[in-house]
Amino acid sequence: MSGSLDLTIEQGATFSRVITIKDNSNVAVDITSDTFAGQVRKRHQSASTEAAFSFTITDAANGEVTATISSTDTAAMTPGDFVYDIEWTQASDSSVTRLLEGVARVTPQVTR
């Protein structure tokens, strides 16, 4: 069920992306009580993270969750190409689904 999506993260700016989860029939999935996790790393095998997403369920009944990286955290990121993924853990059965994965390109900040 994983989708591939490359992201551009602007160093020093708040990153935010709304994700809508739908089933195979294109119907929104209720994500009440579900949890999400996501990280950005230099390489898949890297031991340390460059950043972690925080998640806010914005419309549980309609499957909407917002993934965010704060401006403080993006300011600490090194410009360049990284990898990321975002996972969804369903409260009903603890199953984990990778929702998105891809390249996260961090562009350098000029204004400080």
Beta strands, then each sheet from edge to edge (+ up, - down):
strand 1: 3-4
strand 2: 7-10
strand 3: 15-20
strand 4: 35-41
strand 5: 51-52
strand 6: 54-59
strand 7: 64-69
strand 8: 80-89
strand 9: 96-107
sheet 1: 1+ 9+ 2+
sheet 2: 1+ 9+ 8- 4+ 5-
sheet 3: 3+ 7- 6+
end
